[in-house]
Amino acid sequence: MAAKEKRLAQLRASVPEVSPTEARRLQSEGAALIDVREPDEVAAGSPLGAHRIVRGFLELRVENSVPDLDHPVLVMCAGGVRSLFAAENLSQLGYTKVSSVVGGFNAWKNDKLPVEIPPRLTPDQRERYGRHLLMPEVGEKGQLKLINAKVLFVGAGGLGSPAAYYLAAAGIGTIGIIDDDVVDRSNLQRQILHTDDRVGMSKVKSAEITLKGLNPAVNVVAHETRLDSSNVEEIFNGYDIVVDGSDNFPTRYLVNDACVKLKIPNVHGSIFRFEGQVSVFWPNNPGNPSPCYRCLYPEPPPPEMAPSCAEAGVLGILPGVVGLLEAVETVKIILSLGDTLAGRLLHYDALRARFTELQLDRDPDCAYCSGKGEFPGYIDYAQFCSMAGA
């Protein structure tokens, strides 16, 4: 007997095998079906709901898809040979319930079991996002999530600039920007989306030029208007995440209230001279409900206690730090990775080079996020904030 046939006989004696029909039944009961074929094979079709992990990376990436070593695992290749080797390797890793699918995907198709054409990255996307694809936590599946994500930036200024720039580079498919201002030369000290030759141009148009220049595939949606109670829901609807880079309290309260009502994560950032803070306000997160902005600031501080950057100044580099932290939180939400800043406030002191984390508690009686009663509605935010100085 040739060495190959002898080895296969040994594998078939030690690795349980199931038919495609049985594999489909087990999958419907919760078993993980792993397609270990190469990307060009999978492009023609793959079992519905399968995990697709190329054979060469199986041992390195399988725990991201199947963390429980006692969870039933079904391994499939094209004809049922490579899956035997893969199943043996998974058993050696510690998986206790591993089977190989007899006949592989060819038999699966012949039995007319459900097949889907999985979305794929283009060659250009594979080249552009190659460093993401090497990361098991991102990979092709995660990159496709980024490409399909829709993120709205409130403000194309100091915070919106670095956050939008890096998220465009990361491959966020749709970036909306709302701002009714024009580029001023004083902006250029910190607002990196804009350039000197665009002074006087609308900020959303300037931002679009920069973002499309960096990544032509990004869909930039320009909202060249002032955000208010009459248009906030129309603008926010359809976005997965709102990144708040506004510089005034009326807008921050409006963003919060709309995000709570529409159940959209609110990635918040703010800056003042040498200090900045970042948090995620997401009270509707089913896995980890967090406070909303009103839980942290039930009432705005008096104007003299919170002057704007135009009044107090700001270190030009500081928005880069805070804006990039907002971008990181946004990617984590999209990819469901790590621990977000929901329920925590991260404070950055540039002069002392120190981060301080504060735990945030929900207000059980918050009129907006407690779930008690109907949504209170939008208010006159300018008047609400001006009353703080009275």
Secondary structure, 3 states (H helix, E strand, C coil): CCHHHHHHHHHHHHCCEECHHHHHHHHHCCCEEEECCCHHHHCCCEECCCEECCHHHHHHHHHHHCCCCCCCEEEECCCCCHHHHHHHHHHHHCCCCEEEECCHHHHHHHCCCCEECCCCCCHHHHHHCHHHHCCCCCHHHHHHHHHHCEEEEECCCCCHHHHHHHHHHHCCCEEEEECCCECCHHHHHCCCCCCHHHCCCEHHHHHHHHHHHHCCCCEEEEECCCCCCCCHHHHHCCCCEEEECCCCHHHHHHHHHHHHHHCCCEEEEEEEECEEEEEEECCCCCCCCCCCHHHHCCCCCCHHHCCCHHHHCECCCHHHHHHHHHHHHHHHHHHCCCCCCECEEEEEECCCCEEEEEECCCCCCCCCCCCCCCCCCCCCHHHHHHHHHC
